[in-house]
Amino acid sequence: MAIKLKTKVALGGVFLFALLITVGALSVYYLNRITEEAKGIVKDNYETLNYSREMLKEMDELSGADSMNAFKGFEQSLRLQERNITEPGEKEFTESLRKNFNSLKQIRTTDSLRSLIRKDISGIMQLNLKAIDRKNQVAKASAENAKTIITVILTLCTLIGLTFVFNFPSLVASPIAKLTEGIKAIASKNYGERIHLNRKDEFGQLANAFNSMAEKLDEYEHSNLAKILFEKRRAETVINSLKDASIGIDNKGIILFANQQALQLLNLRELEIVGQPQEGVQRKNDLFRFLLNEKNNAPFKIVVEGKENYFTKEIIDIKQEEDKAGSVIVLRNITSFKELDVAKTNFIATISHELKTPLASSDFSLKLLEDSRVGLLTNEQKELVQQLRNDNQRMLKILSELLNMSQVEAGKIQLDIQEVSPYSIVQTSIKAVSGAAKEKQITIDLRGGDDLPDIKTDPDKISWVLNNFLTNAIKFSPAGSSIIIAVQKKDNEMSFSVADEGIGIEKTYQSRIFERYFQVPGRSEKKGSGIGLAICKEFIDALGGKIWVRSELGQGSRFGFDIPVSQ
């Protein structure tokens, strides 16, 4: 029956405990033995010597005045000695001592008997002194023998214990080391690794389970290798067939693939980029460094084979179980769209410029018709002329916005930076819309800080933006309401804003309000061209400022922009 690892560890502990008990028991045994021998010396011999000293003391007092007590004391010590005879020859001396003492009690004054008694006592003492010396030697020998035996046993137990301590951990550590090496081999995809442990305990079972797992992984690896290679080739074919240049990078910054279109743009070979870290490639290739570091997704130009091409960049994150596994950089060629856009811009600019001249001429003619010096018009004719003039003004405004938009799209915004008072800009804008405000009985209030400094900016662009804000505010404000135009200095910026009491703008549409051609749904009766606010944003961006809107539905709107004090 196989012994479990837990049982082996328990038996090892019991074995060490048994060694400790053995050493302790032997030490206690020999210590008790030496103690008992020492007690024997005191009991058997030391008491006899004590009795002998007492009898010699009483002998000295037998001839004195208190001889009766001396005889009694001697008799008492002699009787004790007779009961404590332990050494060979001690009995004969004691019997002789009794005989001579009895004779002395009868005669009392015989010196010869006293000499014999002293001789007997001396003999008893000599026998016990020799016995003490002999027993002392035996005790010493026993102590040395016990010391030797305990030392030998302790040495043996220590050697056995140390051997056990050094060898027993290998019972656990050796299989663990083999299992660790096997796991590392499996982690390195060496599925042919096997662990051989000739054991029946838990480690043996674990080794068998490991071998079974490695065998299954080996089978799985070989059975799927062909499929993986096929899928790899198919993925490479799909990637190379993409019309857009594509570059794949894993989460460690290693470039996984680059299709032929990307290699052509980067002017690199596949071996020079695939499998390489992105840091090394971007140090050698300016375009690749631009693609990694440029955060702006605006179109950019690349010269390919002497021809200008325009691209947009998109970075697509690849996720695996909510974790980012890598990213793909996709470059889309928008050259054809860019060419169409340029053509569209040029066309609009040309048409707008050509239409503006006859419209301006017709506007002048309508003004002449309204002049009484040319001739009087009936009320119906006046209404028709006014309607024509309004339509003409609307067309002129749309053409003006289209021209501005064409200028913006062509990237040809011309700035005329001047040092000007912010009050003069605001006053000019208020005068420009005063007529429209008066028709709806709308008051325009100017609020500004005291002693505002002059600013360096393009006053025409600022006036154009404020006029647009004010025109929209008048359009969407109810009759008899008020509009507040505010200007104030904040840190190193000058802030302009126009607030109305109109219907407001929903939060959903505020993020798109400055997009081209966007119009808030549900306001068809007051729609414009949809490009005025977009042009405002382009102008303010060109001046290095920020345009913004704050509005609550039913509580009016506040449009504004912040520009630097100095350009």
Secondary structure, DSSP 4 states (H G I P E B T S, - for coil): -PPPHHHHHHHHHHHHHHHHHHHHHHHHHHHHHHHHHHHHHIIIIIHHHHHHHHHHHHHHTTTSTTHHHHHHHHHHHHHHHHTT--STTHHHHHHHHHHHHHHHHHH---HHHHHHHHHHHHHHHHHHHHHHHHHHHHHHHHHHHHHHHHHHHHHHHHHHHHHHHHHHHHHHHHHHHHHHHHHHHHHTT-TT--------SHHHHHHHHHHHHHHHHHHHHHHHHHHHHHHHHHHHHHHHH-SSEEEEEETTSBEEEE-HHHHHHHT--HHHHTTSBHHHHHHH-HHHHHHHH----S-EEEEETTEEEEEEEEEEEEEETTEEEEEEEEEEE-HHHHHHHHHHHHHHHHHHHHHHHHHHHHHHHHHHHH-TTT----HHHHHHHHHHHHHHHHHHHHHHHHHHHHHHHTT-PPP--EEE-HHHHHHHHHHHHHHHHHHTT-EEEEEE-TTPPPEEE-HHHHHHHHHHHHHHHHHHSPTT-EEEEEEEEETTEEEEEEE--S----HHHHTTTTSTT---TT-GGG---S-HHHHHHHHHHHTT-EEEEEE-TTS-EEEEEEEES--
